[in-house]
Amino acid sequence: MRLRSLSAAVLALSFCACLPNPQSVKERREQFPRESMMGDLILSELPSDAKPVEAIFGERIELVAYRLDETPTPGSWVHVTFYWRANKPVDEDYQVFVHGDALEGNARRIHGDHFPAKGKYPTDVWQDGEIVADPFKVFVPPGYGPKRLGLYTGMYKDNYRVPLSSEGKRPSGRDNRSLAVEINF
């Protein structure tokens, strides 16, 4: 009989663990511990060497600018930082996609999908007006043939890609993605 009571207790605890967090998105956004990220991943202003992009996704999230750490070469890592800003509250936790596509000639697509801000600061807790630094890297294979590489980006969740509301500084074409960075080798 005691084993049956223990099994029932474990089952009840398991069920409770599956219940959703009753905290609203607004409460989560207000209570999220962001102090340790201030100045590193959450900025009050853009670095002076950031290059403007100004692409807007879903009329809420803006890719304000980007920065390259150094000029990459084929066979090396490209270290990039995107600078995002929530212009209105965002209720979903989106991932960033990065497509490295040849701007001239043909080459295999380079991928760099990731959660923004090193995965430490979900988009659904971003505060209006904050600048969020999103450092990441992608590898350009040795022998990459084309002389120009475009890094296209956007945001998505599952099979939903956030619509590109404004292209910003560069024409981006289709597929709800912004041509954020152009690299010449």
N, CA, C and O of each residue as an XYZ file, in Angstrom:
740
protein
N       0.810     -1.189      0.000
C       0.000      0.000      0.000
C       0.864      1.269      0.000
O       0.518      2.272     -0.623
N       1.985      1.198      0.708
C       2.863      2.352      0.792
C       3.462      2.673     -0.587
O       3.620      3.845     -0.928
N       3.794      1.650     -1.377
C       4.320      1.841     -2.723
C       3.291      2.540     -3.617
O       3.648      3.391     -4.431
N       2.033      2.182     -3.463
C       0.970      2.806     -4.227
C       0.857      4.300     -3.884
O       0.667      5.120     -4.781
N       0.971      4.657     -2.615
C       0.912      6.058     -2.183
C       2.093      6.835     -2.729
O       1.946      7.981     -3.154
N       3.264      6.217     -2.720
C       4.451      6.859     -3.249
C       4.306      7.075     -4.754
O       4.664      8.140     -5.257
N       3.791      6.093     -5.472
C       3.571      6.226     -6.918
C       2.587      7.344     -7.215
O       2.793      8.113     -8.154
N       1.525      7.448     -6.435
C       0.533      8.501     -6.630
C       1.164      9.867     -6.380
O       0.873     10.819     -7.103
N       2.016      9.978     -5.375
C       2.673     11.249     -5.069
C       3.607     11.662     -6.200
O       3.631     12.830     -6.588
N       4.380     10.710     -6.736
C       5.293     10.995     -7.848
C       4.495     11.431     -9.069
O       4.874     12.383     -9.752
N       3.397     10.743     -9.347
C       2.546     11.102    -10.469
C       1.979     12.512    -10.294
O       1.948     13.283    -11.254
N       1.537     12.857     -9.105
C       0.992     14.193     -8.839
C       2.061     15.263     -9.021
O       1.787     16.313     -9.601
N       3.270     15.013     -8.535
C       4.359     15.975     -8.703
C       4.720     16.135    -10.171
O       4.980     17.249    -10.628
N       4.739     15.041    -10.909
C       5.038     15.096    -12.340
C       4.016     15.938    -13.064
O       4.373     16.735    -13.933
N       2.739     15.775    -12.720
C       1.678     16.538    -13.348
C       1.843     18.031    -13.038
O       1.683     18.864    -13.930
N       2.157     18.368    -11.808
C       2.324     19.767    -11.418
C       3.491     20.407    -12.149
O       3.440     21.590    -12.486
N       4.537     19.640    -12.396
C       5.710     20.168    -13.090
C       5.386     20.531    -14.533
O       6.098     21.328    -15.144
N       4.321     19.955    -15.084
C       3.946     20.215    -16.470
C       3.021     21.415    -16.619
O       2.758     21.852    -17.739
N       2.532     21.947    -15.529
C       1.628     23.084    -15.610
C       2.387     24.313    -16.081
O       3.544     24.503    -15.706
N       1.758     25.149    -16.896
C       2.454     26.340    -17.380
C       2.709     27.328    -16.255
O       2.000     27.356    -15.249
N       3.743     28.139    -16.453
C       4.056     29.200    -15.511
C       2.952     30.239    -15.609
O       2.697     30.756    -16.696
N       2.291     30.558    -14.504
C       1.187     31.504    -14.568
C       1.636     32.951    -14.793
O       0.799     33.838    -14.958
N       2.935     33.191    -14.801
C       3.460     34.532    -14.992
C       3.156     35.004    -16.418
O       3.373     34.259    -17.373
N       2.663     36.213    -16.566
C       2.375     36.757    -17.890
C       3.681     37.170    -18.570
O       4.718     37.304    -17.920
N       3.613     37.369    -19.887
C       4.785     37.823    -20.633
C       5.225     39.185    -20.110
O       6.420     39.449    -19.980
N       4.261     40.047    -19.813
C       4.590     41.376    -19.292
C       5.315     41.270    -17.954
O       6.304     41.968    -17.730
N       4.832     40.400    -17.060
C       5.497     40.214    -15.764
C       6.897     39.647    -15.950
O       7.842     40.085    -15.293
N       7.029     38.675    -16.845
C       8.346     38.080    -17.121
C       9.305     39.153    -17.634
O      10.462     39.206    -17.217
N       8.827     40.000    -18.531
C       9.660     41.068    -19.089
C      10.107     42.027    -17.991
O      11.267     42.439    -17.957
N       9.194     42.380    -17.097
C       9.511     43.332    -16.032
C      10.440     42.739    -14.975
O      11.249     43.460    -14.391
N      10.333     41.428    -14.724
C      11.082     40.798    -13.638
C      12.349     40.084    -14.096
O      13.083     39.546    -13.267
N      12.618     40.069    -15.397
C      13.781     39.334    -15.894
C      15.070     39.946    -15.334
O      15.235     41.165    -15.382
N      15.992     39.121    -14.802
C      17.237     39.648    -14.211
C      18.241     40.067    -15.292
O      18.981     39.226    -15.804
N      18.272     41.335    -15.637
C      19.120     41.820    -16.724
C      20.352     42.586    -16.239
O      21.190     42.979    -17.051
N      20.473     42.798    -14.944
C      21.557     43.630    -14.413
C      22.936     43.140    -14.833
O      23.800     43.948    -15.170
N      23.154     41.828    -14.817
C      24.488     41.295    -15.141
C      24.832     41.462    -16.622
O      25.997     41.315    -16.994
N      23.862     41.762    -17.467
C      24.104     41.914    -18.896
C      24.283     43.368    -19.328
O      24.658     43.642    -20.468
N      24.015     44.295    -18.412
C      24.114     45.718    -18.750
C      25.562     46.072    -19.109
O      26.498     45.736    -18.383
N      25.719     46.751    -20.236
C      27.044     47.153    -20.696
C      27.742     46.105    -21.537
O      28.688     46.424    -22.257
N      27.294     44.859    -21.460
C      27.892     43.780    -22.251
C      26.947     43.362    -23.378
O      27.290     43.473    -24.555
N      25.769     42.887    -23.015
C      24.775     42.470    -23.999
C      23.631     43.464    -24.133
O      22.956     43.490    -25.162
N      23.403     44.276    -23.119
C      22.378     45.319    -23.170
C      23.101     46.659    -23.094
O      23.783     46.956    -22.113
N      22.941     47.462    -24.139
C      23.694     48.708    -24.248
C      22.769     49.911    -24.197
O      21.592     49.821    -24.547
N      23.311     51.028    -23.762
C      22.541     52.269    -23.779
C      22.748     53.016    -25.093
O      21.926     53.850    -25.472
N      23.848     52.719    -25.788
C      24.101     53.333    -27.095
C      24.949     52.410    -27.950
O      25.600     51.497    -27.443
N      24.933     52.659    -29.254
C      25.707     51.852    -30.194
C      27.193     52.170    -30.099
O      27.559     53.310    -29.812
N      28.058     51.184    -30.333
C      29.492     51.485    -30.450
C      29.716     52.409    -31.653
O      28.969     52.358    -32.631
N      30.730     53.236    -31.572
C      30.977     54.231    -32.629
C      31.326     53.591    -33.972
O      31.113     54.212    -35.013
N      31.857     52.364    -33.977
C      32.241     51.722    -35.236
C      31.148     50.820    -35.824
O      31.398     50.109    -36.797
N      29.944     50.842    -35.248
C      28.835     50.032    -35.768
C      28.326     50.644    -37.075
O      28.213     51.863    -37.207
N      28.026     49.776    -38.026
C      27.540     50.218    -39.333
C      26.014     50.068    -39.378
O      25.494     49.012    -39.019
N      25.292     51.105    -39.813
C      23.835     51.066    -39.780
C      23.225     50.044    -40.741
O      23.732     49.823    -41.840
N      22.125     49.427    -40.302
C      21.332     48.519    -41.131
C      19.901     49.051    -41.205
O      19.367     49.236    -42.299
N      19.283     49.294    -40.060
C      17.955     49.888    -39.928
C      16.828     49.067    -40.552
O      15.842     49.634    -41.021
N      16.959     47.749    -40.562
C      15.898     46.865    -41.053
C      14.924     46.588    -39.906
O      15.341     46.402    -38.762
N      13.630     46.562    -40.217
C      12.616     46.348    -39.182
C      11.837     45.080    -39.501
O      11.418     44.853    -40.636
N      11.656     44.261    -38.470
C      10.950     42.990    -38.599
C       9.662     43.042    -37.788
O       9.667     43.392    -36.608
N       8.559     42.687    -38.441
C       7.275     42.618    -37.748
C       6.855     43.915    -37.102
O       6.071     43.913    -36.153
N       7.370     45.029    -37.605
C       7.080     46.360    -37.065
C       7.415     46.482    -35.585
O       6.947     47.405    -34.918
N       8.225     45.554    -35.061
C       8.562     45.556    -33.633
C      10.066     45.533    -33.360
O      10.556     46.245    -32.484
N      10.784     44.718    -34.110
C      12.204     44.510    -33.829
C      13.029     45.124    -34.951
O      12.783     44.874    -36.131
N      14.011     45.929    -34.564
C      14.866     46.584    -35.549
C      16.290     46.040    -35.443
O      16.863     45.958    -34.357
N      16.843     45.673    -36.592
C      18.276     45.404    -36.665
C      18.907     46.760    -36.933
O      18.935     47.232    -38.069
N      19.407     47.373    -35.885
C      19.881     48.750    -35.949
C      21.200     48.839    -36.706
O      21.372     49.711    -37.558
N      22.138     47.932    -36.393
C      23.484     48.032    -36.954
C      24.208     46.698    -36.778
O      23.673     45.754    -36.197
N      25.431     46.646    -37.292
C      26.302     45.481    -37.120
C      27.741     45.959    -36.982
O      28.060     47.113    -37.270
N      28.591     45.060    -36.542
C      30.028     45.321    -36.473
C      30.771     44.036    -36.787
O      30.421     42.974    -36.275
N      31.792     44.125    -37.623
C      32.713     43.014    -37.884
C      33.944     43.231    -37.027
O      34.455     44.348    -36.950
N      34.434     42.167    -36.373
C      35.620     42.310    -35.519
C      36.894     42.492    -36.330
O      37.801     43.219    -35.924
N      36.959     41.821    -37.489
C      38.102     41.983    -38.386
C      37.652     41.583    -39.781
O      36.572     41.016    -39.950
N      38.469     41.875    -40.775
C      38.122     41.477    -42.133
C      38.408     39.991    -42.280
O      39.556     39.568    -42.149
N      37.379     39.191    -42.552
C      37.569     37.746    -42.646
C      38.176     37.337    -43.988
O      38.170     38.097    -44.956
N      38.684     36.143    -44.011
C      39.197     35.526    -45.237
C      38.637     34.110    -45.321
O      38.274     33.528    -44.299
N      38.562     33.548    -46.534
C      38.144     32.146    -46.618
C      39.052     31.267    -45.746
O      40.270     31.442    -45.710
N      38.422     30.323    -45.052
C      39.151     29.460    -44.130
C      39.224     30.028    -42.722
O      40.000     29.545    -41.897
N      38.413     31.060    -42.439
C      38.446     31.672    -41.102
C      37.022     31.864    -40.574
O      36.037     31.710    -41.296
N      36.958     32.203    -39.301
C      35.684     32.533    -38.671
C      35.379     34.002    -38.895
O      36.273     34.845    -38.819
N      34.130     34.307    -39.168
C      33.665     35.681    -39.273
C      33.002     36.008    -37.931
O      31.991     35.406    -37.570
N      33.571     36.954    -37.203
C      33.026     37.394    -35.919
C      32.190     38.652    -36.166
O      32.711     39.694    -36.565
N      30.896     38.532    -35.923
C      29.949     39.612    -36.197
C      29.169     39.910    -34.919
O      28.899     39.013    -34.121
N      28.817     41.156    -34.740
C      27.866     41.519    -33.687
C      26.732     42.278    -34.353
O      26.955     43.311    -34.985
N      25.515     41.768    -34.212
C      24.322     42.495    -34.613
C      23.867     43.304    -33.408
O      24.068     42.902    -32.262
N      23.253     44.445    -33.681
C      22.677     45.276    -32.627
C      21.182     45.417    -32.917
O      20.782     46.069    -33.881
N      20.376     44.802    -32.072
C      18.927     44.770    -32.214
C      18.287     45.747    -31.232
O      18.886     46.118    -30.223
N      17.055     46.158    -31.548
C      16.282     46.988    -30.625
C      14.807     46.613    -30.761
O      14.295     46.477    -31.872
N      14.130     46.448    -29.631
C      12.682     46.248    -29.636
C      12.034     47.631    -29.645
O      12.186     48.400    -28.695
N      11.318     47.939    -30.712
C      10.632     49.226    -30.795
C       9.249     49.168    -30.157
O       8.654     50.198    -29.839
N       8.750     47.952    -29.976
C       7.481     47.681    -29.293
C       7.680     46.357    -28.562
O       8.586     45.604    -28.919
N       6.875     46.047    -27.561
C       7.021     44.768    -26.865
C       6.894     43.578    -27.825
O       6.091     43.592    -28.758
N       7.697     42.565    -27.571
C       7.702     41.338    -28.366
C       7.205     40.215    -27.459
O       7.739     40.019    -26.367
N       6.201     39.489    -27.897
C       5.604     38.454    -27.050
C       6.134     37.052    -27.324
O       5.712     36.102    -26.664
N       7.039     36.899    -28.273
C       7.580     35.582    -28.621
C       9.092     35.567    -28.420
O       9.753     36.602    -28.508
N       9.625     34.387    -28.150
C      11.068     34.200    -28.044
C      11.563     33.699    -29.400
O      11.423     32.519    -29.724
N      12.143     34.603    -30.187
C      12.579     34.278    -31.539
C      14.052     33.882    -31.582
O      14.845     34.258    -30.719
N      14.390     33.112    -32.613
C      15.777     32.816    -32.953
C      16.187     33.715    -34.106
O      15.347     34.197    -34.865
N      17.482     33.934    -34.227
C      18.047     34.678    -35.343
C      18.541     33.656    -36.365
O      19.220     32.692    -36.011
N      18.194     33.875    -37.638
C      18.820     33.062    -38.677
C      19.841     33.922    -39.405
O      19.657     35.128    -39.568
N      20.908     33.287    -39.836
C      21.938     33.951    -40.630
C      22.208     33.063    -41.832
O      22.551     31.889    -41.692
N      22.048     33.641    -43.018
C      22.367     32.949    -44.265
C      23.541     33.677    -44.913
O      23.433     34.852    -45.265
N      24.639     32.990    -45.067
C      25.766     33.536    -45.810
C      25.639     33.077    -47.247
O      25.866     31.904    -47.545
N      25.277     33.990    -48.149
C      25.074     33.666    -49.561
C      26.055     34.439    -50.420
O      26.353     35.605    -50.159
N      26.556     33.764    -51.457
C      27.440     34.418    -52.417
C      26.670     35.533    -53.114
O      25.541     35.326    -53.560
N      27.274     36.705    -53.209
C      26.650     37.819    -53.916
C      27.033     37.811    -55.390
O      26.377     38.454    -56.210
N      28.089     37.085    -55.725
C      28.506     36.890    -57.120
C      28.960     35.449    -57.232
O      29.665     34.955    -56.352
N      28.575     34.777    -58.281
C      28.978     33.389    -58.451
C      28.121     32.455    -57.615
O      27.060     32.837    -57.123
N      28.595     31.231    -57.462
C      27.853     30.213    -56.722
C      28.711     29.621    -55.626
O      29.912     29.414    -55.800
N      28.086     29.352    -54.505
C      28.757     28.687    -53.385
C      27.679     28.167    -52.455
O      26.553     28.664    -52.441
N      28.035     27.173    -51.690
C      27.104     26.619    -50.700
C      26.772     27.675    -49.650
O      27.632     28.459    -49.246
N      25.517     27.685    -49.217
C      25.068     28.625    -48.199
C      25.760     28.324    -46.867
O      25.940     27.166    -46.491
N      26.137     29.379    -46.173
C      26.715     29.285    -44.838
C      25.593     29.612    -43.845
O      24.878     30.597    -44.024
N      25.439     28.796    -42.811
C      24.373     29.013    -41.828
C      24.958     29.428    -40.481
O      26.052     29.004    -40.109
N      24.220     30.255    -39.763
C      24.648     30.693    -38.435
C      23.478     30.952    -37.511
O      23.496     31.930    -36.764
N      22.452     30.097    -37.537
C      21.277     30.296    -36.682
C      21.667     30.233    -35.204
O      22.531     29.450    -34.811
N      21.016     31.068    -34.395
C      21.322     31.122    -32.967
C      20.239     31.909    -32.234
O      19.458     32.632    -32.852
N      20.201     31.760    -30.919
C      19.360     32.632    -30.104
C      20.156     33.908    -29.845
O      21.359     33.836    -29.591
N      19.510     35.078    -29.905
C      20.263     36.332    -29.763
C      20.899     36.488    -28.382
O      20.504     35.848    -27.408
N      21.892     37.360    -28.344
C      22.586     37.720    -27.101
C      23.151     36.491    -26.402
O      23.000     36.320    -25.192
N      23.804     35.639    -27.186
C      24.438     34.412    -26.686
C      23.441     33.483    -26.003
O      23.826     32.653    -25.180
N      22.149     33.623    -26.345
C      21.115     32.790    -25.744
C      20.747     33.195    -24.330
O      19.992     32.492    -23.658
N      21.279     34.330    -23.866
C      21.062     34.752    -22.477
C      19.914     35.735    -22.303
O      19.475     35.978    -21.179
N      19.423     36.300    -23.397
C      18.428     37.360    -23.282
C      17.338     37.149    -24.334
O      17.447     37.674    -25.442
N      16.295     36.393    -24.005
C      15.231     36.069    -24.965
C      14.502     37.323    -25.456
O      14.345     38.293    -24.715
N      14.067     37.286    -26.698
C      13.415     38.459    -27.291
C      12.130     38.855    -26.573
O      11.758     40.028    -26.592
N      11.442     37.905    -25.939
C      10.173     38.249    -25.283
C      10.356     39.010    -23.970
O       9.367     39.406    -23.353
N      11.588     39.222    -23.534
C      11.818     40.029    -22.330
C      12.553     41.334    -22.644
O      12.872     42.100    -21.734
N      12.821     41.587    -23.918
C      13.481     42.839    -24.277
C      12.601     44.018    -23.885
O      11.384     43.989    -24.064
N      13.232     45.046    -23.352
C      12.542     46.287    -22.987
C      12.535     47.224    -24.200
O      13.492     47.250    -24.974
N      11.476     47.975    -24.357
C      11.385     48.936    -25.460
C      12.590     49.867    -25.445
O      12.934     50.436    -24.410
N      13.227     50.015    -26.601
C      14.321     50.959    -26.755
C      15.699     50.447    -26.388
O      16.691     51.095    -26.723
N      15.802     49.318    -25.716
C      17.124     48.766    -25.374
C      17.863     48.359    -26.636
O      17.249     47.918    -27.607
N      19.157     48.505    -26.621
C      19.993     47.980    -27.701
C      20.591     46.676    -27.190
O      21.256     46.642    -26.155
N      20.343     45.609    -27.934
C      20.784     44.278    -27.531
C      21.927     43.844    -28.454
O      21.743     43.712    -29.664
N      23.106     43.625    -27.869
C      24.259     43.148    -28.625
C      24.130     41.640    -28.826
O      23.838     40.895    -27.891
N      24.351     41.211    -30.056
C      24.185     39.809    -30.435
C      25.456     39.317    -31.131
O      25.486     39.221    -32.358
N      26.512     39.001    -30.359
C      27.747     38.510    -30.976
C      27.606     37.043    -31.381
O      27.030     36.236    -30.650
N      28.138     36.716    -32.549
C      28.122     35.331    -33.030
C      29.237     35.191    -34.062
O      29.881     36.171    -34.436
N      29.453     33.971    -34.512
C      30.462     33.750    -35.544
C      29.988     32.672    -36.508
O      29.240     31.768    -36.137
N      30.438     32.784    -37.749
C      30.188     31.780    -38.775
C      31.517     31.484    -39.461
O      32.392     32.346    -39.548
N      31.653     30.260    -39.942
C      32.902     29.827    -40.583
C      32.777     29.924    -42.096
O      31.821     29.414    -42.682
N      33.748     30.582    -42.728
C      33.826     30.630    -44.192
C      34.813     29.549    -44.609
O      35.991     29.620    -44.259
N      34.343     28.545    -45.357
C      35.214     27.421    -45.695
C      36.436     27.844    -46.515
O      36.377     28.817    -47.266
N      37.547     27.105    -46.367
C      38.710     27.371    -47.216
C      38.303     27.167    -48.678
O      37.495     26.291    -48.987
N      38.851     27.959    -49.546
C      38.541     27.822    -50.959
C      37.178     28.372    -51.339
O      36.695     28.112    -52.441
N      36.546     29.130    -50.442
C      35.265     29.744    -50.776
C      35.501     30.606    -52.001
O      36.274     31.563    -51.948
N      34.842     30.276    -53.105
C      35.148     30.863    -54.406
C      34.738     32.297    -54.629
O      35.568     33.095    -55.066
N      33.496     32.673    -54.353
C      33.066     34.037    -54.653
C      33.855     35.079    -53.873
O      34.333     34.821    -52.768
N      33.981     36.245    -54.460
C      34.735     37.336    -53.837
C      33.872     38.203    -52.924
O      34.386     39.043    -52.187
N      32.539     37.990    -52.980
C      31.640     38.775    -52.124
C      30.655     37.833    -51.445
O      30.071     36.954    -52.078
N      30.487     38.037    -50.144
C      29.580     37.233    -49.332
C      28.590     38.176    -48.667
O      28.978     39.193    -48.090
N      27.313     37.834    -48.750
C      26.283     38.605    -48.069
C      25.768     37.826    -46.876
O      25.430     36.649    -47.001
N      25.706     38.468    -45.724
C      25.083     37.850    -44.554
C      23.669     38.410    -44.435
O      23.468     39.576    -44.096
N      22.700     37.552    -44.722
C      21.282     37.893    -44.618
C      20.786     37.410    -43.257
O      21.236     36.381    -42.754
N      19.867     38.150    -42.675
C      19.372     37.748    -41.372
C      17.904     38.086    -41.198
O      17.321     38.857    -41.959
N      17.336     37.490    -40.184
C      15.963     37.745    -39.780
C      15.693     36.947    -38.518
O      16.612     36.410    -37.899
N      14.436     36.877    -38.148
C      14.064     36.145    -36.928
C      12.939     35.169    -37.244
O      12.140     35.382    -38.156
N      12.901     34.087    -36.460
C      11.877     33.072    -36.669
C      11.590     32.316    -35.378
O      12.357     32.357    -34.416
N      10.463     31.629    -35.399
C      10.105     30.686    -34.345
C       9.391     29.533    -35.033
O       8.399     29.729    -35.735
N       9.904     28.343    -34.824
C       9.371     27.153    -35.481
C       9.360     27.396    -36.999
O      10.412     27.647    -37.587
N       8.193     27.324    -37.631
C       8.095     27.528    -39.080
C       7.667     28.938    -39.467
O       7.411     29.209    -40.640
N       7.587     29.835    -38.488
C       7.151     31.206    -38.746
C       8.365     32.124    -38.832
O       9.176     32.180    -37.908
N       8.483     32.835    -39.936
C       9.539     33.825    -40.093
C       8.923     35.208    -39.937
O       7.942     35.532    -40.607
N       9.490     36.023    -39.058
C       8.964     37.359    -38.798
C       9.078     38.188    -40.087
O      10.157     38.261    -40.675
N       7.979     38.810    -40.530
C       8.014     39.574    -41.781
C       8.970     40.765    -41.711
O       9.090     41.426    -40.680
N       9.634     41.015    -42.811
C      10.499     42.184    -42.936
C       9.605     43.375    -43.276
O       9.066     43.449    -44.380
N       9.445     44.305    -42.335
C       8.560     45.459    -42.516
C       9.242     46.584    -43.283
O       8.597     47.310    -44.039
N      10.549     46.724    -43.085
C      11.328     47.765    -43.762
C      12.728     47.226    -44.022
O      13.386     46.717    -43.115
N      13.183     47.344    -45.284
C      14.489     46.805    -45.664
C      15.660     47.540    -45.033
O      16.728     46.955    -44.850
N      15.484     48.781    -44.704
C      16.596     49.544    -44.150
C      17.524     50.058    -45.223
O      17.073     50.514    -46.273
N      18.822     49.987    -44.969
C      19.844     50.598    -45.833
C      20.098     49.853    -47.140
O      20.558     50.457    -48.109
N      19.805     48.539    -47.186
C      20.120     47.752    -48.375
C      18.870     47.042    -48.906
O      18.057     46.548    -48.124
N      18.719     46.992    -50.220
C      17.623     46.186    -50.762
C      17.857     44.718    -50.422
O      18.949     44.191    -50.633
N      16.835     44.070    -49.901
C      17.005     42.708    -49.403
C      16.313     41.655    -50.245
O      16.558     40.462    -50.066
N      15.468     42.070    -51.144
C      14.820     41.092    -52.005
C      13.614     40.451    -51.352
O      12.641     41.128    -51.020
N      13.683     39.150    -51.171
C      12.520     38.381    -50.728
C      12.825     37.595    -49.469
O      13.891     37.752    -48.873
N      11.907     36.764    -49.072
C      12.093     35.797    -47.984
C      12.179     36.396    -46.591
O      12.687     35.743    -45.679
N      11.700     37.615    -46.400
C      11.685     38.225    -45.062
C      13.046     38.147    -44.378
O      13.159     37.713    -43.232
N      14.061     38.571    -45.096
C      15.408     38.606    -44.546
C      16.087     39.884    -45.008
O      15.806     40.395    -46.093
N      16.974     40.389    -44.185
C      17.686     41.622    -44.472
C      19.126     41.301    -44.877
O      19.792     40.478    -44.250
N      19.589     41.961    -45.929
C      21.008     41.882    -46.277
C      21.734     42.809    -45.316
O      21.866     44.006    -45.571
N      22.203     42.247    -44.211
C      22.772     43.057    -43.135
C      24.231     43.420    -43.382
O      24.644     44.550    -43.122
N      25.017     42.462    -43.886
C      26.464     42.644    -44.001
C      26.918     42.197    -45.377
O      26.485     41.155    -45.870
N      27.787     42.978    -45.999
C      28.450     42.579    -47.234
C      29.946     42.489    -46.950
O      30.557     43.422    -46.431
N      30.521     41.332    -47.309
C      31.946     41.107    -47.068
C      32.643     40.897    -48.410
O      32.213     40.088    -49.231
N      33.716     41.635    -48.611
C      34.549     41.469    -49.799
C      35.837     40.777    -49.406
O      36.507     41.187    -48.458
N      36.187     39.719    -50.142
C      37.430     38.994    -49.840
C      38.552     39.471    -50.727
O      39.675     38.978    -50.621
